[in-house]
Every structure is written in structure tokens, then in C-alpha cells.
Amino acid sequence: MSERELYCDTCEGVEPFEAPPCADGHDADCPELVCTGCGAAVLIATFAFRPTRLADRRRRRPPAHRRAA
């Protein structure tokens, strides 16, 4: 098990968190962590994405149709 110190909302302070045995094969890099003080669980979600430019997003939208009232 690996151990990290993070802020725990339940304990209201910085506590050691550890990764439980992971059945998914993540080992020490498991995104699930458990507070050793109270047992609260957190999920650390990390992902990568390709940022798009605002101009690219505007081109992909269909044109808006307006009607007179």
C-alpha cells in the first residue's frame, strides 16, 4: 500500500491516505484512496485531453435560425 497526505473533509484536516489493494492492477498508482483516520474514500481522476481553440468550436456549431415574432 502506498501512502499520501491529503486534506480529508470528514476529519477536517490533512491526514494520511493510502491506496487499498487494487483488483484492477493499478498497484501504488490506484486512483482510489482511503483516509487512515476515518476511512473516507476519495477517487483521484486524472485524464489528458487535447484543448481546442474557441474558433474551432464555433465552426462546428450549426447556424442559428431566427424567426420574427
All heavy atoms as TSV, in Angstrom:
chain	resi	resn	atom	element	x	y	z
A	1	MET	N	N	0.833	-1.190	0.000
A	1	MET	CA	C	0.000	0.000	0.000
A	1	MET	C	C	0.872	1.246	0.000
A	1	MET	O	O	1.848	1.313	0.727
A	1	MET	CB	C	-0.864	0.023	1.251
A	1	MET	CG	C	-1.962	-0.987	1.277
A	1	MET	SD	S	-3.022	-0.668	2.682
A	1	MET	CE	C	-3.546	-2.312	3.035
A	2	SER	N	N	0.514	2.232	-0.804
A	2	SER	CA	C	1.253	3.487	-0.796
A	2	SER	C	C	0.485	4.491	0.060
A	2	SER	O	O	-0.707	4.359	0.271
A	2	SER	CB	C	1.447	4.005	-2.216
A	2	SER	OG	O	0.317	4.708	-2.654
A	3	GLU	N	N	1.177	5.513	0.534
A	3	GLU	CA	C	0.563	6.474	1.441
A	3	GLU	C	C	0.843	7.891	0.973
A	3	GLU	O	O	1.943	8.200	0.527
A	3	GLU	CB	C	1.118	6.258	2.851
A	3	GLU	CG	C	0.315	6.927	3.922
A	3	GLU	CD	C	0.815	6.533	5.289
A	3	GLU	OE1	O	0.619	5.374	5.683
A	3	GLU	OE2	O	1.403	7.397	5.949
A	4	ARG	N	N	-0.192	8.745	1.055
A	4	ARG	CA	C	-0.066	10.157	0.695
A	4	ARG	C	C	-0.792	10.982	1.737
A	4	ARG	O	O	-1.750	10.515	2.344
A	4	ARG	CB	C	-0.728	10.447	-0.653
A	4	ARG	CG	C	-0.229	9.635	-1.789
A	4	ARG	CD	C	-1.033	9.938	-3.021
A	4	ARG	NE	N	-0.909	8.820	-3.928
A	4	ARG	CZ	C	-1.470	8.752	-5.097
A	4	ARG	NH1	N	-2.229	9.711	-5.514
A	4	ARG	NH2	N	-1.300	7.712	-5.863
A	5	GLU	N	N	-0.410	12.221	1.914
A	5	GLU	CA	C	-1.124	13.108	2.815
A	5	GLU	C	C	-1.990	14.041	1.992
A	5	GLU	O	O	-1.501	14.751	1.115
A	5	GLU	CB	C	-0.148	13.899	3.686
A	5	GLU	CG	C	0.512	13.049	4.740
A	5	GLU	CD	C	1.273	13.878	5.756
A	5	GLU	OE1	O	1.458	15.092	5.548
A	5	GLU	OE2	O	1.696	13.294	6.766
A	6	LEU	N	N	-3.293	14.034	2.282
A	6	LEU	CA	C	-4.270	14.867	1.595
A	6	LEU	C	C	-5.219	15.459	2.621
A	6	LEU	O	O	-5.319	14.980	3.748
A	6	LEU	CB	C	-5.078	14.039	0.589
A	6	LEU	CG	C	-4.314	13.375	-0.540
A	6	LEU	CD1	C	-5.225	12.421	-1.288
A	6	LEU	CD2	C	-3.754	14.415	-1.486
A	7	TYR	N	N	-5.968	16.485	2.213
A	7	TYR	CA	C	-6.974	17.070	3.096
A	7	TYR	C	C	-8.202	16.164	3.114
A	7	TYR	O	O	-8.716	15.770	2.079
A	7	TYR	CB	C	-7.371	18.469	2.623
A	7	TYR	CG	C	-8.374	19.122	3.541
A	7	TYR	CD1	C	-7.947	19.754	4.703
A	7	TYR	CD2	C	-9.726	19.079	3.270
A	7	TYR	CE1	C	-8.850	20.346	5.568
A	7	TYR	CE2	C	-10.641	19.660	4.128
A	7	TYR	CZ	C	-10.196	20.288	5.276
A	7	TYR	OH	O	-11.103	20.858	6.137
A	8	CYS	N	N	-8.675	15.831	4.312
A	8	CYS	CA	C	-9.860	14.998	4.474
A	8	CYS	C	C	-11.007	15.878	4.953
A	8	CYS	O	O	-10.896	16.533	6.002
A	8	CYS	CB	C	-9.602	13.868	5.470
A	8	CYS	SG	S	-11.055	12.836	5.760
A	9	ASP	N	N	-12.110	15.916	4.200
A	9	ASP	CA	C	-13.268	16.721	4.583
A	9	ASP	C	C	-13.903	16.212	5.870
A	9	ASP	O	O	-14.396	16.996	6.682
A	9	ASP	CB	C	-14.316	16.727	3.470
A	9	ASP	CG	C	-13.872	17.540	2.272
A	9	ASP	OD1	O	-13.094	18.495	2.454
A	9	ASP	OD2	O	-14.303	17.218	1.151
A	10	THR	N	N	-13.918	14.917	6.072
A	10	THR	CA	C	-14.539	14.341	7.257
A	10	THR	C	C	-13.719	14.648	8.509
A	10	THR	O	O	-14.259	15.055	9.539
A	10	THR	CB	C	-14.707	12.820	7.098
A	10	THR	OG1	O	-15.418	12.561	5.881
A	10	THR	CG2	C	-15.470	12.222	8.251
A	11	CYS	N	N	-12.411	14.462	8.431
A	11	CYS	CA	C	-11.524	14.735	9.576
A	11	CYS	C	C	-11.236	16.223	9.730
A	11	CYS	O	O	-10.734	16.661	10.761
A	11	CYS	CB	C	-10.198	13.985	9.404
A	11	CYS	SG	S	-10.361	12.201	9.433
A	12	GLU	N	N	-11.519	17.005	8.689
A	12	GLU	CA	C	-11.269	18.448	8.640
A	12	GLU	C	C	-9.804	18.790	8.875
A	12	GLU	O	O	-9.458	19.688	9.647
A	12	GLU	CB	C	-12.170	19.192	9.631
A	12	GLU	CG	C	-13.630	19.048	9.299
A	12	GLU	CD	C	-14.534	19.793	10.264
A	12	GLU	OE1	O	-14.070	20.203	11.356
A	12	GLU	OE2	O	-15.703	19.952	9.916
A	13	GLY	N	N	-8.930	18.056	8.201
A	13	GLY	CA	C	-7.504	18.309	8.306
A	13	GLY	C	C	-6.714	17.438	7.355
A	13	GLY	O	O	-7.277	16.609	6.642
A	14	VAL	N	N	-5.419	17.629	7.337
A	14	VAL	CA	C	-4.536	16.840	6.482
A	14	VAL	C	C	-4.288	15.504	7.173
A	14	VAL	O	O	-3.862	15.463	8.325
A	14	VAL	CB	C	-3.216	17.577	6.211
A	14	VAL	CG1	C	-2.276	16.721	5.398
A	14	VAL	CG2	C	-3.491	18.891	5.489
A	15	GLU	N	N	-4.592	14.430	6.463
A	15	GLU	CA	C	-4.464	13.081	7.007
A	15	GLU	C	C	-3.730	12.197	6.009
A	15	GLU	O	O	-3.765	12.459	4.801
A	15	GLU	CB	C	-5.848	12.470	7.276
A	15	GLU	CG	C	-6.663	13.193	8.319
A	15	GLU	CD	C	-6.110	13.031	9.715
A	15	GLU	OE1	O	-5.463	11.999	10.001
A	15	GLU	OE2	O	-6.321	13.942	10.534
A	16	PRO	N	N	-3.106	11.140	6.472
A	16	PRO	CA	C	-2.520	10.185	5.519
A	16	PRO	C	C	-3.619	9.372	4.832
A	16	PRO	O	O	-4.561	8.912	5.476
A	16	PRO	CB	C	-1.629	9.296	6.387
A	16	PRO	CG	C	-1.954	9.605	7.799
A	16	PRO	CD	C	-2.764	10.842	7.845
A	17	PHE	N	N	-3.504	9.257	3.533
A	17	PHE	CA	C	-4.402	8.430	2.733
A	17	PHE	C	C	-3.566	7.295	2.154
A	17	PHE	O	O	-2.409	7.497	1.809
A	17	PHE	CB	C	-5.020	9.237	1.588
A	17	PHE	CG	C	-6.203	10.063	1.984
A	17	PHE	CD1	C	-6.053	11.191	2.770
A	17	PHE	CD2	C	-7.467	9.710	1.562
A	17	PHE	CE1	C	-7.141	11.957	3.124
A	17	PHE	CE2	C	-8.572	10.478	1.910
A	17	PHE	CZ	C	-8.402	11.597	2.691
A	18	GLU	N	N	-4.155	6.141	2.030
A	18	GLU	CA	C	-3.428	5.024	1.431
A	18	GLU	C	C	-4.286	4.356	0.374
A	18	GLU	O	O	-5.519	4.385	0.423
A	18	GLU	CB	C	-2.970	4.023	2.478
A	18	GLU	CG	C	-4.071	3.388	3.276
A	18	GLU	CD	C	-3.526	2.475	4.366
A	18	GLU	OE1	O	-2.412	2.712	4.860
A	18	GLU	OE2	O	-4.235	1.526	4.698
A	19	ALA	N	N	-3.614	3.784	-0.603
A	19	ALA	CA	C	-4.303	3.052	-1.666
A	19	ALA	C	C	-4.529	1.626	-1.187
A	19	ALA	O	O	-3.584	0.940	-0.805
A	19	ALA	CB	C	-3.459	3.059	-2.939
A	20	PRO	N	N	-5.792	1.174	-1.179
A	20	PRO	CA	C	-6.061	-0.197	-0.761
A	20	PRO	C	C	-5.565	-1.180	-1.822
A	20	PRO	O	O	-5.227	-0.775	-2.942
A	20	PRO	CB	C	-7.583	-0.231	-0.642
A	20	PRO	CG	C	-8.060	0.830	-1.571
A	20	PRO	CD	C	-6.999	1.882	-1.567
A	21	PRO	N	N	-5.509	-2.456	-1.525
A	21	PRO	CA	C	-5.144	-3.430	-2.559
A	21	PRO	C	C	-6.072	-3.284	-3.762
A	21	PRO	O	O	-7.294	-3.260	-3.612
A	21	PRO	CB	C	-5.336	-4.779	-1.871
A	21	PRO	CG	C	-5.250	-4.487	-0.412
A	21	PRO	CD	C	-5.778	-3.097	-0.230
A	22	CYS	N	N	-5.487	-3.140	-4.941
A	22	CYS	CA	C	-6.268	-2.830	-6.143
A	22	CYS	C	C	-6.452	-4.081	-6.996
A	22	CYS	O	O	-5.473	-4.678	-7.448
A	22	CYS	CB	C	-5.565	-1.733	-6.936
A	22	CYS	SG	S	-6.507	-1.187	-8.360
A	23	ALA	N	N	-7.698	-4.431	-7.248
A	23	ALA	CA	C	-8.014	-5.592	-8.078
A	23	ALA	C	C	-7.846	-5.289	-9.566
A	23	ALA	O	O	-7.823	-6.201	-10.392
A	23	ALA	CB	C	-9.441	-6.055	-7.806
A	24	ASP	N	N	-7.739	-4.000	-9.918
A	24	ASP	CA	C	-7.608	-3.602	-11.322
A	24	ASP	C	C	-6.170	-3.583	-11.808
A	24	ASP	O	O	-5.908	-3.268	-12.960
A	24	ASP	CB	C	-8.233	-2.225	-11.542
A	24	ASP	CG	C	-9.730	-2.227	-11.290
A	24	ASP	OD1	O	-10.363	-3.276	-11.521
A	24	ASP	OD2	O	-10.260	-1.186	-10.852
A	25	GLY	N	N	-5.218	-3.851	-10.920
A	25	GLY	CA	C	-3.816	-3.905	-11.326
A	25	GLY	C	C	-3.096	-2.577	-11.301
A	25	GLY	O	O	-2.020	-2.445	-11.856
A	26	HIS	N	N	-3.684	-1.552	-10.661
A	26	HIS	CA	C	-3.032	-0.248	-10.589
A	26	HIS	C	C	-1.888	-0.219	-9.584
A	26	HIS	O	O	-1.027	0.642	-9.650
A	26	HIS	CB	C	-4.043	0.838	-10.186
A	26	HIS	CG	C	-5.122	1.052	-11.182
A	26	HIS	ND1	N	-6.449	0.921	-10.862
A	26	HIS	CD2	C	-5.089	1.372	-12.496
A	26	HIS	CE1	C	-7.180	1.169	-11.923
A	26	HIS	NE2	N	-6.379	1.440	-12.938
A	27	ASP	N	N	-1.912	-1.113	-8.608
A	27	ASP	CA	C	-0.920	-1.162	-7.533
A	27	ASP	C	C	-0.842	0.173	-6.806
A	27	ASP	O	O	-1.851	0.684	-6.355
A	27	ASP	CB	C	0.454	-1.615	-8.048
A	27	ASP	CG	C	0.393	-3.023	-8.619
A	27	ASP	OD1	O	-0.342	-3.855	-8.046
A	27	ASP	OD2	O	1.070	-3.276	-9.628
A	28	ALA	N	N	0.336	0.779	-6.702
A	28	ALA	CA	C	0.511	2.025	-5.963
A	28	ALA	C	C	-0.111	3.215	-6.674
A	28	ALA	O	O	-0.349	4.255	-6.061
A	28	ALA	CB	C	1.987	2.284	-5.724
A	29	ASP	N	N	-0.398	3.101	-7.980
A	29	ASP	CA	C	-0.989	4.196	-8.744
A	29	ASP	C	C	-2.511	4.119	-8.798
A	29	ASP	O	O	-3.139	4.749	-9.640
A	29	ASP	CB	C	-0.435	4.201	-10.163
A	29	ASP	CG	C	1.048	4.520	-10.190
A	29	ASP	OD1	O	1.495	5.296	-9.326
A	29	ASP	OD2	O	1.747	3.996	-11.058
A	30	CYS	N	N	-3.119	3.358	-7.908
A	30	CYS	CA	C	-4.575	3.205	-7.888
A	30	CYS	C	C	-5.230	4.565	-7.628
A	30	CYS	O	O	-4.814	5.291	-6.720
A	30	CYS	CB	C	-4.990	2.204	-6.806
A	30	CYS	SG	S	-6.761	1.856	-6.829
A	31	PRO	N	N	-6.264	4.937	-8.391
A	31	PRO	CA	C	-6.917	6.229	-8.184
A	31	PRO	C	C	-7.820	6.259	-6.952
A	31	PRO	O	O	-8.301	7.308	-6.566
A	31	PRO	CB	C	-7.727	6.425	-9.465
A	31	PRO	CG	C	-7.983	5.047	-9.961
A	31	PRO	CD	C	-6.786	4.242	-9.556
A	32	GLU	N	N	-8.050	5.114	-6.317
A	32	GLU	CA	C	-8.879	5.062	-5.124
A	32	GLU	C	C	-7.979	5.178	-3.889
A	32	GLU	O	O	-7.013	4.448	-3.745
A	32	GLU	CB	C	-9.653	3.753	-5.070
A	32	GLU	CG	C	-10.584	3.574	-6.245
A	32	GLU	CD	C	-11.185	2.186	-6.293
A	32	GLU	OE1	O	-11.139	1.472	-5.280
A	32	GLU	OE2	O	-11.695	1.831	-7.354
A	33	LEU	N	N	-8.304	6.117	-3.010
A	33	LEU	CA	C	-7.532	6.317	-1.785
A	33	LEU	C	C	-8.479	6.319	-0.594
A	33	LEU	O	O	-9.630	6.731	-0.700
A	33	LEU	CB	C	-6.773	7.645	-1.838
A	33	LEU	CG	C	-5.756	7.786	-2.968
A	33	LEU	CD1	C	-5.199	9.200	-2.998
A	33	LEU	CD2	C	-4.633	6.779	-2.806
A	34	VAL	N	N	-7.990	5.870	0.562
A	34	VAL	CA	C	-8.791	5.783	1.779
A	34	VAL	C	C	-8.067	6.533	2.886
A	34	VAL	O	O	-6.865	6.348	3.102
A	34	VAL	CB	C	-9.008	4.303	2.178
A	34	VAL	CG1	C	-9.804	4.195	3.452
A	34	VAL	CG2	C	-9.698	3.543	1.063
A	35	CYS	N	N	-8.809	7.379	3.629
A	35	CYS	CA	C	-8.245	8.103	4.768
A	35	CYS	C	C	-7.971	7.106	5.882
A	35	CYS	O	O	-8.839	6.318	6.250
A	35	CYS	CB	C	-9.224	9.171	5.245
A	35	CYS	SG	S	-8.674	10.040	6.735
A	36	THR	N	N	-6.758	7.146	6.430
A	36	THR	CA	C	-6.414	6.213	7.501
A	36	THR	C	C	-7.035	6.639	8.828
A	36	THR	O	O	-7.120	5.836	9.751
A	36	THR	CB	C	-4.887	6.100	7.667
A	36	THR	OG1	O	-4.352	7.391	7.940
A	36	THR	CG2	C	-4.253	5.521	6.422
A	37	GLY	N	N	-7.497	7.895	8.930
A	37	GLY	CA	C	-8.110	8.376	10.154
A	37	GLY	C	C	-9.560	7.960	10.312
A	37	GLY	O	O	-9.972	7.452	11.349
A	38	CYS	N	N	-10.355	8.156	9.241
A	38	CYS	CA	C	-11.797	7.904	9.355
A	38	CYS	C	C	-12.314	6.866	8.368
A	38	CYS	O	O	-13.438	6.408	8.484
A	38	CYS	CB	C	-12.564	9.203	9.180
A	38	CYS	SG	S	-12.456	9.898	7.512
A	39	GLY	N	N	-11.537	6.533	7.349
A	39	GLY	CA	C	-11.965	5.547	6.366
A	39	GLY	C	C	-12.699	6.132	5.173
A	39	GLY	O	O	-13.202	5.391	4.327
A	40	ALA	N	N	-12.788	7.471	5.084
A	40	ALA	CA	C	-13.435	8.108	3.942
A	40	ALA	C	C	-12.651	7.794	2.672
A	40	ALA	O	O	-11.421	7.791	2.672
A	40	ALA	CB	C	-13.530	9.615	4.139
A	41	ALA	N	N	-13.365	7.530	1.604
A	41	ALA	CA	C	-12.727	7.184	0.331
A	41	ALA	C	C	-12.783	8.368	-0.625
A	41	ALA	O	O	-13.751	9.130	-0.636
A	41	ALA	CB	C	-13.412	5.986	-0.291
A	42	VAL	N	N	-11.739	8.530	-1.419
A	42	VAL	CA	C	-11.701	9.532	-2.480
A	42	VAL	C	C	-11.218	8.866	-3.758
A	42	VAL	O	O	-10.531	7.849	-3.722
A	42	VAL	CB	C	-10.792	10.738	-2.135
A	42	VAL	CG1	C	-11.316	11.513	-0.960
A	42	VAL	CG2	C	-9.373	10.317	-1.911
A	43	LEU	N	N	-11.595	9.449	-4.863
A	43	LEU	CA	C	-11.168	8.954	-6.170
A	43	LEU	C	C	-10.406	10.076	-6.846
A	43	LEU	O	O	-10.927	11.181	-7.021
A	43	LEU	CB	C	-12.377	8.545	-7.010
A	43	LEU	CG	C	-12.086	8.033	-8.403
A	43	LEU	CD1	C	-11.346	6.701	-8.326
A	43	LEU	CD2	C	-13.365	7.872	-9.186
A	44	ILE	N	N	-9.165	9.821	-7.193
A	44	ILE	CA	C	-8.328	10.791	-7.885
A	44	ILE	C	C	-8.451	10.501	-9.373
A	44	ILE	O	O	-7.981	9.471	-9.848
A	44	ILE	CB	C	-6.845	10.679	-7.456
A	44	ILE	CG1	C	-6.707	10.735	-5.945
A	44	ILE	CG2	C	-5.995	11.726	-8.133
A	44	ILE	CD1	C	-7.117	12.039	-5.319
A	45	ALA	N	N	-9.120	11.385	-10.089
A	45	ALA	CA	C	-9.336	11.179	-11.516
A	45	ALA	C	C	-8.358	12.035	-12.302
A	45	ALA	O	O	-8.388	13.257	-12.215
A	45	ALA	CB	C	-10.762	11.529	-11.908
A	46	THR	N	N	-7.478	11.407	-13.032
A	46	THR	CA	C	-6.554	12.130	-13.890
A	46	THR	C	C	-6.808	11.710	-15.329
A	46	THR	O	O	-7.058	10.544	-15.626
A	46	THR	CB	C	-5.091	11.816	-13.526
A	46	THR	OG1	O	-4.893	10.419	-13.622
A	46	THR	CG2	C	-4.783	12.268	-12.112
A	47	PHE	N	N	-6.794	12.666	-16.220
A	47	PHE	CA	C	-7.005	12.379	-17.631
A	47	PHE	C	C	-6.307	13.437	-18.466
A	47	PHE	O	O	-5.990	14.517	-17.976
A	47	PHE	CB	C	-8.503	12.324	-17.973
A	47	PHE	CG	C	-9.246	13.597	-17.676
A	47	PHE	CD1	C	-9.376	14.573	-18.636
A	47	PHE	CD2	C	-9.798	13.811	-16.431
A	47	PHE	CE1	C	-10.046	15.747	-18.361
A	47	PHE	CE2	C	-10.477	14.981	-16.135
A	47	PHE	CZ	C	-10.604	15.946	-17.106
A	48	ALA	N	N	-6.086	13.131	-19.691
A	48	ALA	CA	C	-5.465	14.072	-20.616
A	48	ALA	C	C	-6.464	14.391	-21.724
A	48	ALA	O	O	-7.241	13.541	-22.135
A	48	ALA	CB	C	-4.203	13.475	-21.217
A	49	PHE	N	N	-6.458	15.612	-22.173
A	49	PHE	CA	C	-7.333	15.999	-23.264
A	49	PHE	C	C	-6.605	16.973	-24.165
A	49	PHE	O	O	-5.651	17.622	-23.753
A	49	PHE	CB	C	-8.644	16.611	-22.747
A	49	PHE	CG	C	-8.443	17.894	-21.986
A	49	PHE	CD1	C	-8.543	19.115	-22.622
A	49	PHE	CD2	C	-8.144	17.871	-20.640
A	49	PHE	CE1	C	-8.344	20.287	-21.923
A	49	PHE	CE2	C	-7.951	19.049	-19.931
A	49	PHE	CZ	C	-8.053	20.250	-20.579
A	50	ARG	N	N	-7.064	17.056	-25.396
A	50	ARG	CA	C	-6.480	17.983	-26.347
A	50	ARG	C	C	-7.309	19.255	-26.337
A	50	ARG	O	O	-8.492	19.226	-26.673
A	50	ARG	CB	C	-6.485	17.365	-27.742
A	50	ARG	CG	C	-5.685	18.171	-28.731
A	50	ARG	CD	C	-5.741	17.546	-30.106
A	50	ARG	NE	N	-6.368	18.545	-30.963
A	50	ARG	CZ	C	-7.277	18.301	-31.866
A	50	ARG	NH1	N	-7.699	17.088	-32.073
A	50	ARG	NH2	N	-7.784	19.258	-32.580
A	51	PRO	N	N	-6.744	20.366	-25.906
A	51	PRO	CA	C	-7.523	21.607	-25.876
A	51	PRO	C	C	-7.876	22.049	-27.287
A	51	PRO	O	O	-7.099	21.876	-28.233
A	51	PRO	CB	C	-6.592	22.605	-25.197
A	51	PRO	CG	C	-5.241	22.021	-25.260
A	51	PRO	CD	C	-5.389	20.544	-25.421
A	52	THR	N	N	-9.062	22.575	-27.441
A	52	THR	CA	C	-9.499	23.089	-28.736
A	52	THR	C	C	-9.578	24.603	-28.654
A	52	THR	O	O	-9.839	25.175	-27.596
A	52	THR	CB	C	-10.873	22.529	-29.126
A	52	THR	OG1	O	-11.815	22.885	-28.119
A	52	THR	CG2	C	-10.821	21.028	-29.274
A	53	ARG	N	N	-9.381	25.210	-29.772
A	53	ARG	CA	C	-9.487	26.662	-29.824
A	53	ARG	C	C	-10.949	27.055	-29.898
A	53	ARG	O	O	-11.786	26.335	-30.426
A	53	ARG	CB	C	-8.747	27.207	-31.032
A	53	ARG	CG	C	-7.273	26.986	-30.955
A	53	ARG	CD	C	-6.550	27.653	-32.087
A	53	ARG	NE	N	-7.387	27.831	-33.264
A	53	ARG	CZ	C	-6.938	27.902	-34.493
A	53	ARG	NH1	N	-5.668	27.804	-34.730
A	53	ARG	NH2	N	-7.750	28.077	-35.500
A	54	LEU	N	N	-11.294	28.220	-29.375
A	54	LEU	CA	C	-12.666	28.709	-29.391
A	54	LEU	C	C	-13.169	28.842	-30.820
A	54	LEU	O	O	-14.309	28.504	-31.120
A	54	LEU	CB	C	-12.753	30.054	-28.660
A	54	LEU	CG	C	-14.135	30.670	-28.532
A	54	LEU	CD1	C	-15.069	29.713	-27.793
A	54	LEU	CD2	C	-14.062	31.996	-27.806
A	55	ALA	N	N	-12.323	29.285	-31.730
A	55	ALA	CA	C	-12.731	29.438	-33.124
A	55	ALA	C	C	-13.111	28.090	-33.733
A	55	ALA	O	O	-14.052	27.996	-34.516
A	55	ALA	CB	C	-11.613	30.088	-33.932
A	56	ASP	N	N	-12.415	27.012	-33.376
A	56	ASP	CA	C	-12.745	25.684	-33.895
A	56	ASP	C	C	-14.112	25.230	-33.398
A	56	ASP	O	O	-14.876	24.623	-34.129
A	56	ASP	CB	C	-11.692	24.663	-33.466
A	56	ASP	CG	C	-10.353	24.923	-34.137
A	56	ASP	OD1	O	-10.337	25.614	-35.178
A	56	ASP	OD2	O	-9.339	24.444	-33.602
A	57	ARG	N	N	-14.426	25.533	-32.153
A	57	ARG	CA	C	-15.719	25.121	-31.600
A	57	ARG	C	C	-16.850	25.887	-32.259
A	57	ARG	O	O	-17.928	25.360	-32.485
A	57	ARG	CB	C	-15.757	25.336	-30.100
A	57	ARG	CG	C	-14.930	24.309	-29.363
A	57	ARG	CD	C	-15.112	24.439	-27.905
A	57	ARG	NE	N	-14.305	25.582	-27.459
A	57	ARG	CZ	C	-14.169	25.987	-26.224
A	57	ARG	NH1	N	-14.802	25.363	-25.280
A	57	ARG	NH2	N	-13.411	27.000	-25.905
A	58	ARG	N	N	-16.631	27.154	-32.587
A	58	ARG	CA	C	-17.690	27.952	-33.224
A	58	ARG	C	C	-17.997	27.439	-34.622
A	58	ARG	O	O	-19.137	27.464	-35.060
A	58	ARG	CB	C	-17.278	29.416	-33.284
A	58	ARG	CG	C	-17.315	30.077	-31.946
A	58	ARG	CD	C	-17.006	31.539	-32.057
A	58	ARG	NE	N	-17.021	32.146	-30.741
A	58	ARG	CZ	C	-16.359	33.230	-30.431
A	58	ARG	NH1	N	-15.630	33.846	-31.336
A	58	ARG	NH2	N	-16.419	33.710	-29.211
A	59	ARG	N	N	-16.989	26.990	-35.337
A	59	ARG	CA	C	-17.207	26.486	-36.698
A	59	ARG	C	C	-18.026	25.199	-36.715
A	59	ARG	O	O	-18.700	24.907	-37.675
A	59	ARG	CB	C	-15.876	26.226	-37.384
A	59	ARG	CG	C	-15.273	27.473	-37.949
A	59	ARG	CD	C	-14.049	27.125	-38.769
A	59	ARG	NE	N	-12.974	27.965	-38.246
A	59	ARG	CZ	C	-11.744	27.602	-38.072
A	59	ARG	NH1	N	-11.374	26.393	-38.375
A	59	ARG	NH2	N	-10.858	28.424	-37.585
A	60	ARG	N	N	-17.966	24.422	-35.684
A	60	ARG	CA	C	-18.656	23.135	-35.661
A	60	ARG	C	C	-20.146	23.261	-35.358
A	60	ARG	O	O	-20.906	22.358	-35.598
A	60	ARG	CB	C	-18.012	22.233	-34.610
A	60	ARG	CG	C	-16.623	21.842	-34.972
A	60	ARG	CD	C	-16.038	20.943	-33.939
A	60	ARG	NE	N	-14.606	20.796	-34.163
A	60	ARG	CZ	C	-13.733	20.503	-33.252
A	60	ARG	NH1	N	-14.123	20.289	-32.017
A	60	ARG	NH2	N	-12.461	20.395	-33.535
A	61	ARG	N	N	-20.571	24.378	-34.796
A	61	ARG	CA	C	-21.984	24.551	-34.455
A	61	ARG	C	C	-22.799	24.841	-35.705
A	61	ARG	O	O	-22.369	25.601	-36.571
A	61	ARG	CB	C	-22.162	25.714	-33.500
A	61	ARG	CG	C	-21.751	25.407	-32.130
A	61	ARG	CD	C	-22.229	26.496	-31.213
A	61	ARG	NE	N	-21.230	26.719	-30.187
A	61	ARG	CZ	C	-21.120	27.806	-29.476
A	61	ARG	NH1	N	-21.931	28.804	-29.667
A	61	ARG	NH2	N	-20.188	27.913	-28.564
A	62	PRO	N	N	-24.003	24.280	-35.784
A	62	PRO	CA	C	-24.862	24.629	-36.920
A	62	PRO	C	C	-25.336	26.076	-36.762
A	62	PRO	O	O	-25.437	26.585	-35.645
A	62	PRO	CB	C	-26.025	23.649	-36.809
A	62	PRO	CG	C	-26.010	23.170	-35.407
A	62	PRO	CD	C	-24.601	23.291	-34.926
A	63	PRO	N	N	-25.622	26.742	-37.864
A	63	PRO	CA	C	-26.060	28.136	-37.776
A	63	PRO	C	C	-27.413	28.234	-37.063
A	63	PRO	O	O	-28.271	27.373	-37.196
A	63	PRO	CB	C	-26.165	28.587	-39.235
A	63	PRO	CG	C	-26.255	27.337	-40.018
A	63	PRO	CD	C	-25.557	26.281	-39.231
A	64	ALA	N	N	-27.580	29.297	-36.304
A	64	ALA	CA	C	-28.846	29.508	-35.579
A	64	ALA	C	C	-29.876	30.120	-36.530
A	64	ALA	O	O	-29.570	31.011	-37.306
A	64	ALA	CB	C	-28.600	30.423	-34.401
A	65	HIS	N	N	-31.081	29.608	-36.470
A	65	HIS	CA	C	-32.184	30.134	-37.293
A	65	HIS	C	C	-33.060	30.993	-36.416
A	65	HIS	O	O	-33.490	30.574	-35.342
A	65	HIS	CB	C	-33.011	29.001	-37.897
A	65	HIS	CG	C	-32.211	28.136	-38.821
A	65	HIS	ND1	N	-31.840	28.538	-40.080
A	65	HIS	CD2	C	-31.689	26.900	-38.654
A	65	HIS	CE1	C	-31.144	27.573	-40.655
A	65	HIS	NE2	N	-31.029	26.563	-39.805
A	66	ARG	N	N	-33.320	32.196	-36.871
A	66	ARG	CA	C	-34.158	33.116	-36.098
A	66	ARG	C	C	-35.438	33.384	-36.858
A	66	ARG	O	O	-35.458	33.473	-38.085
A	66	ARG	CB	C	-33.425	34.421	-35.831
A	66	ARG	CG	C	-32.210	34.234	-34.975
A	66	ARG	CD	C	-31.612	35.540	-34.671
A	66	ARG	NE	N	-30.437	35.345	-33.821
A	66	ARG	CZ	C	-29.812	36.299	-33.205
A	66	ARG	NH1	N	-30.236	37.531	-33.327
A	66	ARG	NH2	N	-28.772	36.052	-32.451
A	67	ARG	N	N	-36.506	33.550	-36.098
A	67	ARG	CA	C	-37.803	33.874	-36.692
A	67	ARG	C	C	-38.319	35.172	-36.103
A	67	ARG	O	O	-38.086	35.460	-34.938
A	67	ARG	CB	C	-38.821	32.774	-36.377
A	67	ARG	CG	C	-38.487	31.475	-37.007
A	67	ARG	CD	C	-39.570	30.497	-36.696
A	67	ARG	NE	N	-39.182	29.163	-37.139
A	67	ARG	CZ	C	-39.911	28.100	-36.974
A	67	ARG	NH1	N	-41.066	28.181	-36.355
A	67	ARG	NH2	N	-39.499	26.943	-37.404
A	68	ALA	N	N	-39.034	35.894	-36.888
A	68	ALA	CA	C	-39.658	37.133	-36.395
A	68	ALA	C	C	-40.881	36.757	-35.563
A	68	ALA	O	O	-41.592	35.806	-35.881
A	68	ALA	CB	C	-40.063	38.027	-37.555
A	69	ALA	N	N	-41.134	37.522	-34.525
A	69	ALA	CA	C	-42.276	37.216	-33.646
A	69	ALA	C	C	-43.582	37.693	-34.218
A	69	ALA	O	O	-43.718	38.530	-35.000
A	69	ALA	CB	C	-42.054	37.844	-32.281
